[in-house]
Amino acid sequence: MFLSLLAAAAPASLTFEGGLSIAVVATVFATLMLRRSSPVELLFLSGLAVVTLAGAIPAKDALAGFASGPVLLIGALFAAAAGLQTTGAVDWIGGLLLGQAKTERQALRRLALATPISAFLINTPLVAMLAPVVIDWCRKNSVSPSRLMMPLSHLVILGGVCTVIGTSTTLVCNAQIAEVRDDVQQQYEAGEVTEQFLADVGDIRFFEITWVGVPIALAGVAYILFLAPRRLPNRTDLLEDFGDRRREYLVEMLVQPGCGLVGKTVEQAGLRQLPGLFLIEISRGEEVITPIAPGDLIYAHDRMVFTGVVGTIADLERIPGLVPAADITYESRPAERTRRHLAEAVLSRTSPINGRTVREANFRQLYNAAIVAVHRGGERLGTKIGDIRLQPGDTLLLQTRSGFVEAHRNSRDFYLVSQVGGSSARRHDRAPAAILLFVLLLAWLVATSVGAAGSTTAAWLSPNIRPIAGIAVVMAMIGARCLTLGQARAAIDLQVLITVAAAIGLGGALSHSGAAQWVANLVVNTVQLTPVPANVLPWVLLAAVYLLSMGMTEAITNAAVATIMIPISVGIAQQAGLSPRPFLMAVAIAASLSFATPVGYQTNLMVMGPGGYHPKDYLRVGGPLQLMIALIGIITIGLVWPLEGFDARG
């Protein structure tokens, strides 16, 4: 029955190039679903090469995605977000986010504040920055990360659809809309579409998507707060990773004047809750305070002696104004501290510093590094770090320059030398500049949307200036020393950019070859052959576009779905005689929301390991959320952007 209906609905003509384009796209998608380990960018580049060589799309148009403004803006936003991370601005935001939450429910409610934040930050780097904050909170409060990591991903995804820069998917949609608009322009000049139809195929403006994004986000947040906790797993075995079985170091930290801890009690400073860390004593001039009470005040020039694991010691170093006391002359200034990293080294029997105290070792002159902390077997060292007499087998935690590990890996003075990951210092003194520049970028992007709606637009308010605005702000961050050129370069996810650019070319091949129009005709003809009242037909087509985009997003990558479905959705609207605007918004919304599988959205994959999740956990928690969001999305889109004509909003 279905096959006969499909045969009756199928359009008569499909060119060889169109058939090849459909076959290539289907092959790429099938490979992504069946071979999860396949390199995504290589698949899309290969597909783009095939359709270009076959003549389905001119070479110039095939490469247009690599110079697309939205793609360049995505790269700039990745780098700008790195500026917030390297200056510690995100650590500060994360601290404010979880605040003094003591219970899982309190933490979940506070995490809901990440939703409005993600409306203005691309959600992938935001999850990357907030995930360690959530994991640290779980360590401190003995809560399994499986209770919070998936909600973090889902909350950030929900916020991403509230503005056009909240997720890279909407920026990809804008890039593909620009490509499709060129074809629609030619159709308008040939008299095949109306001027209104051409006007409806335009960029998604900054707050235009907000009309649908906010209702979806509010409903999704309510679900996560009140229903999701009943469906989330509680993997208590993950708590074993937070135990004290890892080696402990003894470290002495100096409280500098102007440190944010000055004037606070030990408890207010949060020093009694750091995972795997114990505050042994505080030295204040001739006075030694031990044991430490929660109400003891912290003063400038205090020397605080801790014993703890390496990860938490790295966290201590990120607190502004708290520096290792073992060698305070070694790169204590903010600009210098960013150039060094933490490394671990095990002393050999032939080391020249065996038998000396840390204070006598003169380590900086010998190795251009400073001893931060010392670990000795299973023994908890109870003396000040400067008085520890070093022995063969001691593990030293060191402040080093980036080349230390390579220079001393084969040294006879050490049995083993390795770098500690994620230990780079923060430029806290540049955080205000980073925040100011990022806010300036947001304001500039909003202004380009407002300016685009006006009759006369200054050059710096043109929508085409957005990628230049992003690049200019990143350059200003580098000039203001918020991040280095190397850090900016490393923050740009080339896999994402290459995949998006190649996918834009594949979407263009569907449009140029007529394949998108053929698929659109097939969908419209199939719906028309079903017993659906004429007044309901536009809603059925809208639901079909939304659900098809949603289903494909759950199985494949969201950016690819957006680029492929944009030309198809415009073709469906043209074939049915409807406004293309609601169909474009349906693709943008559906491709930006993935909750039921770990592969549909990158942030879901990012929390899978730390949360200890299985694929069925995503379906159990995100499946009902996805269905609820789909219903709200379809209804709201059809009401905000009437199917019979475009209501200019945003």
C-alpha positions in Angstrom: 0.0 0.0 0.0 2.8 2.4 1.0 4.8 1.6 -2.1 1.9 2.2 -4.4 1.2 5.5 -2.8 4.9 6.5 -3.1 4.9 5.5 -6.8 1.9 7.6 -7.5 3.3 10.6 -5.7 6.8 10.4 -7.2 7.6 13.2 -9.7 8.3 12.1 -13.2 11.7 13.6 -13.9 15.0 13.4 -12.0 18.3 14.2 -13.7 21.4 12.0 -13.4 23.1 14.7 -11.4 20.1 15.0 -9.1 19.9 11.2 -8.6 23.7 11.1 -7.9 23.4 14.0 -5.3 20.6 12.1 -3.5 22.6 8.9 -3.6 25.8 10.6 -2.2 23.9 12.3 0.6 22.2 9.1 1.5 25.5 7.2 1.5 27.2 9.8 3.7 24.3 9.7 6.2 24.1 5.9 6.2 27.9 5.7 6.8 27.6 8.1 9.7 24.8 5.9 11.3 26.5 2.5 10.7 30.1 3.5 11.3 30.3 5.8 14.2 34.1 5.9 14.1 34.2 7.4 10.6 35.8 10.8 10.4 32.8 13.1 9.8 34.7 15.9 7.9 36.4 13.3 5.6 33.0 11.8 4.7 31.5 15.2 3.8 34.6 16.3 1.9 34.5 13.1 -0.1 30.8 13.5 -0.9 31.4 17.1 -2.0 34.3 16.0 -4.3 32.1 13.3 -6.0 29.1 15.7 -6.7 31.4 18.4 -7.9 33.4 16.2 -10.3 30.0 14.8 -11.6 28.9 18.3 -12.5 26.0 18.5 -9.9 27.4 21.8 -8.7 30.0 24.2 -10.1 33.3 24.2 -8.3 33.0 27.8 -7.3 29.7 27.2 -5.6 31.0 23.9 -4.0 33.7 25.9 -2.3 31.5 28.8 -1.2 30.9 27.3 2.2 34.5 27.6 3.1 34.3 31.4 2.7 30.8 31.6 4.2 30.2 34.4 6.7 28.3 32.3 9.2 31.1 29.6 9.2 33.7 32.3 9.8 31.5 33.7 12.6 31.3 30.2 14.2 35.1 30.1 14.3 35.3 33.6 15.8 32.8 32.7 18.5 34.8 29.6 19.5 37.9 31.8 19.9 36.0 34.5 21.8 34.6 31.9 24.2 38.2 30.7 24.8 39.0 34.3 25.9 36.5 34.0 28.6 37.9 30.6 29.7 41.6 31.6 29.7 40.9 34.6 31.9 38.9 32.7 34.4 35.6 34.5 33.6 33.9 31.2 33.0 35.2 29.8 36.3 33.7 32.9 38.0 30.4 32.3 36.2 30.5 28.7 37.2 31.1 29.6 40.8 28.1 32.0 40.7 26.0 29.4 38.9 26.3 26.7 41.6 26.9 29.1 44.4 26.3 27.6 47.8 24.1 24.7 46.6 24.3 21.8 49.0 21.8 19.3 47.6 21.3 17.8 44.1 17.9 19.5 43.7 19.5 22.9 44.6 22.3 22.3 42.1 19.8 21.4 39.4 17.8 24.5 39.9 20.9 26.6 39.7 22.1 24.9 36.6 18.9 26.0 35.0 20.5 29.5 34.9 22.8 28.1 32.2 19.9 28.2 29.8 19.8 32.0 29.4 23.6 32.1 29.4 23.7 29.6 26.5 21.5 31.9 24.4 24.5 34.1 24.0 27.4 31.6 24.0 27.7 28.8 21.5 26.7 25.8 23.6 29.5 23.4 22.7 32.3 25.5 24.3 29.9 26.4 27.2 29.4 22.8 28.1 33.2 22.2 27.8 33.7 25.0 30.3 30.9 24.2 32.8 31.4 20.4 32.9 34.5 20.6 35.2 32.6 23.0 37.5 29.7 20.5 37.8 32.1 17.5 38.3 34.0 19.4 41.0 30.7 20.2 42.8 29.8 16.5 42.6 33.1 15.6 44.2 32.6 18.0 47.0 29.0 16.9 47.7 29.3 13.1 47.0 26.7 13.3 44.2 27.0 11.0 41.2 27.7 13.1 38.1 25.1 10.9 36.3 22.5 13.0 38.1 23.7 16.4 36.7 25.7 16.0 33.5 22.9 15.1 31.1 20.7 17.9 32.5 23.6 20.3 31.9 23.8 19.3 28.2 20.0 19.5 27.8 19.6 22.9 29.5 22.4 24.4 27.4 20.8 23.0 24.2 17.5 24.5 25.2 19.0 27.9 25.7 20.8 27.7 22.3 17.5 28.2 20.4 16.7 31.5 22.1 19.0 33.6 19.8 20.6 33.1 16.5 24.1 32.7 18.1 23.2 30.3 20.8 24.0 27.3 18.7 26.1 26.9 15.6 23.2 25.2 13.9 21.2 28.4 13.3 24.4 30.0 11.9 24.7 27.1 9.5 21.1 27.6 8.5 21.8 31.2 7.7 24.8 30.1 5.5 22.6 27.6 3.6 19.7 30.1 3.3 22.1 32.5 1.6 23.0 29.8 -0.9 19.4 28.9 -1.6 18.4 32.5 -1.9 20.6 32.9 -5.0 18.5 30.1 -6.7 15.2 31.7 -5.5 16.4 35.0 -6.9 16.8 33.5 -10.3 13.4 31.9 -10.0 11.9 35.3 -9.1 13.6 36.9 -12.1 12.1 34.2 -14.3 8.6 34.9 -12.8 8.4 31.5 -11.0 8.0 32.9 -7.5 6.6 36.1 -6.0 8.5 38.9 -4.5 7.1 38.0 -1.1 8.4 34.5 -1.4 11.8 35.8 -2.2 11.7 38.2 0.8 10.7 35.2 3.1 13.9 33.4 2.1 16.2 35.6 4.3 18.6 35.3 7.2 17.2 34.4 10.6 17.7 37.6 12.6 19.2 37.7 16.1 16.0 37.6 18.1 13.6 36.2 15.5 14.0 32.7 16.7 13.3 33.8 20.2 9.5 33.8 19.6 9.6 30.0 19.5 12.9 29.4 21.4 11.7 30.8 24.7 8.4 28.8 25.0 10.4 25.7 24.1 13.1 26.5 26.6 10.6 27.2 29.4 8.8 23.9 28.9 12.1 22.0 28.6 13.5 23.5 31.8 10.3 22.6 33.7 10.6 19.0 32.5 14.2 18.8 33.5 13.6 20.2 36.9 10.5 18.2 37.9 10.3 15.1 35.7 13.8 14.2 34.5 15.2 13.5 38.1 12.9 10.5 38.3 14.3 9.1 35.0 18.0 9.9 35.4 20.3 7.0 36.4 22.3 7.2 39.7 25.7 5.6 38.9 27.1 5.6 42.4 30.1 3.6 41.2 31.4 6.9 39.6 31.9 8.3 43.1 34.8 5.9 43.6 36.8 8.0 41.1 36.5 10.9 43.6 38.1 9.0 46.5 41.4 9.6 48.3 43.2 6.7 46.7 45.2 9.0 44.4 48.6 10.2 45.6 48.5 13.2 47.9 50.9 16.1 47.8 51.9 18.6 50.5 51.6 22.2 49.2 52.0 25.6 50.8 50.1 28.5 49.3 50.7 32.2 50.0 47.7 34.6 50.3 48.7 37.8 48.5 47.3 41.3 49.3 44.1 41.8 47.2 43.3 38.1 47.1 39.5 37.4 47.1 39.9 35.1 50.1 41.2 37.9 52.4 38.6 38.7 55.2 36.6 35.5 54.6 36.4 32.5 57.0 37.8 29.2 55.8 34.3 27.9 55.3 33.2 31.0 53.4 36.2 30.6 51.1 35.1 27.1 50.3 38.4 25.6 51.4 36.8 22.9 53.5 34.9 21.5 50.5 37.5 21.1 47.9 37.6 17.4 46.8 40.6 15.4 48.0 42.1 18.4 49.9 42.8 19.0 53.6 43.9 22.3 55.1 46.5 21.3 57.7 47.7 24.6 59.1 47.9 28.4 58.6 51.2 30.2 59.4 50.8 33.9 60.3 54.1 35.4 61.2 55.2 33.6 64.3 51.7 32.2 64.9 50.8 28.7 63.7 47.1 27.9 63.6 46.3 24.1 63.8 43.9 22.4 63.7 41.9 24.7 61.4 38.3 25.7 62.5 35.6 26.6 59.9 35.4 30.1 61.4 39.1 31.0 61.2 39.6 34.1 59.2 42.1 34.4 56.3 44.5 37.4 56.2 46.9 38.7 53.6 50.4 37.1 53.8 49.0 33.9 55.4 50.8 30.8 54.5 48.3 27.9 54.1 49.6 24.3 54.2 47.4 21.8 52.3 47.6 18.1 51.6 45.7 17.0 48.5 45.5 15.5 45.1 47.1 17.1 42.0 43.8 18.1 40.4 42.7 20.1 43.4 46.1 21.7 43.8 45.7 22.9 40.2 42.3 24.4 41.2 44.0 26.2 44.0 46.4 27.9 41.6 43.5 29.3 39.6 42.3 31.3 42.6 43.4 34.9 42.0 46.0 36.1 44.6 46.8 32.6 45.9 50.3 31.5 44.8 52.6 28.6 45.7 54.9 29.7 48.6 57.7 27.3 47.7 59.3 29.8 45.3 57.2 33.0 45.1 59.7 34.6 42.8 59.0 32.1 40.1 56.6 33.7 37.6 54.1 35.0 40.2 52.9 37.8 38.0 49.7 37.0 36.0 51.3 37.6 32.6 54.1 35.2 33.4 52.0 32.5 35.1 50.1 31.8 31.9 53.4 30.7 30.3 54.0 27.9 32.7 52.3 24.5 33.4 52.3 21.9 36.2 54.5 18.8 35.7 55.3 15.8 37.8 58.8 14.5 38.3 60.0 11.5 40.3 63.5 11.9 41.8 66.1 9.3 40.9 68.9 8.0 43.1 71.4 10.0 41.2 69.6 13.3 41.6 71.9 16.1 43.0 69.2 17.4 45.3 68.7 14.2 47.3 69.2 14.9 51.1 68.5 18.6 50.7 65.4 20.4 52.0 63.1 22.0 49.4 64.4 25.4 50.6 68.0 24.4 50.1 67.6 22.5 46.8 67.9 25.7 44.6 65.7 23.9 42.1 64.9 27.0 40.0 68.5 27.7 39.3 69.2 24.0 38.4 66.1 23.3 36.2 64.3 26.6 35.6 61.3 25.3 37.4 59.8 25.6 40.9 58.7 22.9 43.4 55.0 23.5 44.3 54.3 20.3 46.2 55.9 17.0 47.3 54.4 13.4 47.5 56.2 10.5 49.3 54.7 7.0 48.9 51.7 6.5 51.1 53.1 8.8 53.8 51.2 12.1 54.6 53.9 14.6 55.2 53.1 16.9 58.2 55.8 19.5 58.0 56.0 22.7 55.9 57.1 22.1 52.4 60.2 24.2 52.6 61.5 21.9 55.5 60.9 18.6 53.6 64.2 16.8 53.1 64.0 15.2 49.6 64.6 11.5 49.0 64.9 9.2 46.0 61.4 8.2 44.8 59.8 11.5 45.9 57.3 12.8 43.4 57.5 16.6 42.9 54.8 18.8 41.5 56.5 21.5 39.6 55.8 24.9 38.0 57.6 24.7 34.6 57.8 26.3 31.2 56.2 24.4 28.3 59.5 22.8 27.2 60.5 21.3 30.6 59.0 17.8 29.9 60.9 17.4 26.6 64.1 18.7 28.0 64.2 16.4 31.0 62.4 13.3 29.9 65.6 11.4 29.6 67.5 13.1 32.4 69.3 10.9 34.9 68.1 13.1 37.7 64.5 11.9 37.3 62.9 8.5 36.9 59.8 9.9 35.2 58.7 13.3 34.0 55.2 14.1 32.8 52.9 17.1 32.3 49.7 17.6 34.2 46.8 18.1 31.9 44.4 21.1 32.3 46.8 22.9 34.7 47.3 26.2 32.8 46.9 29.3 34.9 44.2 31.9 34.4 44.8 35.6 33.5 42.4 36.8 36.1 43.6 40.4 35.7 42.3 40.4 32.1 38.9 38.9 32.9 37.1 42.3 33.0 38.5 43.1 29.5 37.4 39.7 28.2 33.9 40.1 29.5 33.7 43.7 28.2 34.8 42.7 24.7 32.5 39.7 24.6 29.5 41.9 25.6 30.6 44.3 22.9 30.5 41.5 20.4 27.0 40.5 21.5 25.8 44.1 21.2 27.3 44.4 17.8 25.6 41.3 16.6 22.3 42.5 17.9 22.8 45.9 16.3 23.3 44.2 12.9 19.9 42.5 13.2 18.3 45.8 14.1 20.1 47.6 11.4 19.1 45.0 8.8 15.4 45.8 9.4 16.0 49.5 8.7 15.7 51.2 5.3 19.3 52.6 5.5 22.1 50.6 7.0 25.6 51.8 7.9 28.4 49.5 6.8 29.3 48.5 10.3 25.6 47.5 10.9 25.2 45.4 7.8 24.5 41.7 8.5 27.5 40.9 6.2 29.8 42.5 8.8 29.0 39.9 11.5 32.0 37.6 10.8 34.3 40.7 10.6 32.8 41.8 14.0 33.7 38.4 15.5 37.2 38.5 14.1 37.8 42.1 15.2 36.7 41.3 18.8 39.0 38.2 18.9 41.9 40.3 17.6 41.1 42.8 20.4 41.1 40.0 23.0 44.5 38.9 21.7 45.8 42.5 21.8 44.4 43.0 25.3 46.3 39.8 26.4 43.1 37.9 27.3 44.4 35.0 25.3 47.3 34.2 23.0 47.2 33.6 19.3 48.0 30.0 19.9 45.1 29.6 22.4 42.7 31.3 19.9 43.9 28.9 17.2 43.5 25.9 19.4 40.0 26.9 20.4 38.7 26.8 16.9 37.2 23.4 16.2 38.4 22.7 12.6 36.4 19.5 12.4 33.2 21.4 12.9 34.1 24.1 10.5 35.2 21.7 7.7 32.1 19.6 8.2 29.8 22.6 8.0 31.5 24.1 4.9 31.4 20.7 3.1 27.8 20.1 4.1 26.9 23.5 2.7 28.4 22.4 -0.6 26.4 19.1 -0.6 23.2 21.0 0.2 24.0 23.3 -2.8 24.4 20.2 -5.0 20.9 19.1 -4.1 19.6 22.5 -5.0 21.6 23.1 -8.2 20.8 19.6 -9.6 17.1 19.9 -9.0 17.2 17.0 -6.4 15.8 19.2 -3.6 12.9 20.2 -5.7 12.3 16.6 -6.7 12.2 15.5 -3.1 10.0 18.5 -2.2 7.5 17.5 -4.9 7.6 13.9 -3.7 6.7 15.0 -0.1 4.0 17.4 -1.2 2.4 14.9 -3.6 2.5 12.2 -1.0 0.7 14.4 1.6 -1.9 15.5 -1.0 -2.7 11.9 -1.8 -3.6 11.2 1.8 -7.1 11.9 3.1 -6.2 15.3 4.7 -8.6 18.3 4.6 -7.2 21.2 2.5 -7.1 23.6 5.5 -5.0 21.0 7.5 -2.6 20.2 4.6 -0.2 23.1 5.4 0.1 22.0 9.1 0.8 18.4 8.0 3.6 19.6 5.7 5.1 21.7 8.4 4.9 18.8 10.8 6.5 16.5 8.2 9.5 18.9 7.7 9.9 19.3 11.5 9.7 15.6 12.3 12.0 14.6 9.4 14.6 17.2 10.5 14.2 16.0 14.1 14.6 12.3 13.3 17.6 12.9 11.1 19.2 15.1 13.8 18.9 12.3 16.4 20.7 9.9 14.0 23.3 12.2 12.4 25.1 15.4 13.0 22.9 18.5 13.4 24.8 20.8 11.0 24.5 18.3 8.2 20.8 18.0 8.6 20.4 21.8 8.6 22.2 22.2 5.3 20.4 19.3 3.6 16.9 20.2 4.8 17.0 23.9 4.0 16.7 23.6 0.2 14.2 20.8 0.6 12.0 22.9 2.9 12.0 25.8 0.5 11.1 23.5 -2.3 8.2 22.1 -0.3 6.9 25.6 0.4 7.1 26.6 -3.2 5.4 23.4 -4.4 2.6 23.8 -2.0 2.2 27.5 -2.5 3.0 28.4 1.1 5.4 30.9 2.8 8.9 29.3 3.2 9.5 31.1 6.4 7.8 28.7 8.9 9.5 25.8 7.1 12.9 27.4 7.4 12.3 28.0 11.1 11.1 24.4 11.6 14.4 23.1 10.2 16.4 25.6 12.3 14.6 24.6 15.5 14.4 20.9 14.9 18.0 20.5 13.9 19.1 22.5 17.0 17.4 20.2 19.5 18.6 16.7 20.2 17.9 14.9 23.5 17.1 11.3 22.7 20.5 10.0 21.5 24.1 10.8 22.4 25.1 11.3 18.7 22.6 13.9 17.7 24.4 16.8 19.4 28.0 17.2 20.4 27.3 18.3 23.9 25.4 15.0 24.5 28.6 13.1 23.6 30.7 15.4 25.7 28.8 14.4 28.9 28.5 10.7 28.1 31.8 9.7 29.6 31.9 11.9 32.7 28.2 11.0 33.4 28.7 7.3 32.9 25.7 7.1 30.6 24.5 4.4 28.2 22.6 5.2 24.9 19.4 4.0 26.5 19.7 6.6 29.2 19.3 9.4 26.6 16.2 7.7 25.2 14.7 7.3 28.6 15.4 10.9 29.7 15.3 12.7 26.4 12.7 10.8 24.5 9.6 12.3 26.3 11.3 15.7 26.2 11.9 15.5 22.5 8.2 14.6 21.8 6.9 17.4 24.1 9.3 19.9 22.4 8.2 18.8 18.9 4.5 19.4 19.7 5.2 22.8 21.2 7.6 23.7 18.3 5.2 22.8 15.5 2.3 24.7 17.0 4.3 27.8 17.9 6.0 28.0 14.6 2.7 27.8 12.7 1.2 30.5 14.9 4.2 32.9 14.8 4.9 32.6 11.1 1.6 32.1 9.3 1.8 29.4 6.7 -0.1 31.5 4.1 2.2 34.6 4.5 5.2 35.8 6.4 4.6 38.0 9.5 7.8 40.1 9.8 9.0 39.8 13.4 12.3 39.8 15.3 
